[in-house]
Amino acid sequence: MKLIQHVQYLAYNPGVTPREGGLPGLSVLKNVVSSINLFGIVAVVGALALSALVWAWGHHSGGPQAEASGKKGTVVAAGCALLLGAANGIVAFFSAMGTQIH
């Protein structure tokens, strides 16, 4: 294969872009994903409350292992809340970055 043909092959644009309305059921899928995200956020609220309770119990009972586990759970729950809340923005950001790759 000649070098020019190889470069042309690599530069080929298939012309595929995301488009709404292409398949039936897109609105249902969006509702399902939104519900899963909401369920995750509610679960994280519970995990955060439980981790904070374990942290406080470990601190006041003199249990360093329970206190460390509570701290770790609190940080993990906060990180999960951050990612769940920012999921749409993160995907939109990287999708926009992906469209700039040629």
PyMOL commands that set and color helices and strands:
alter all, ss='L'
color gray80, all
select helices_A, chain A and resi 3-10+26-61+64-99
alter helices_A, ss='H'
color red, helices_A
deselect
rebuild
show_as cartoon
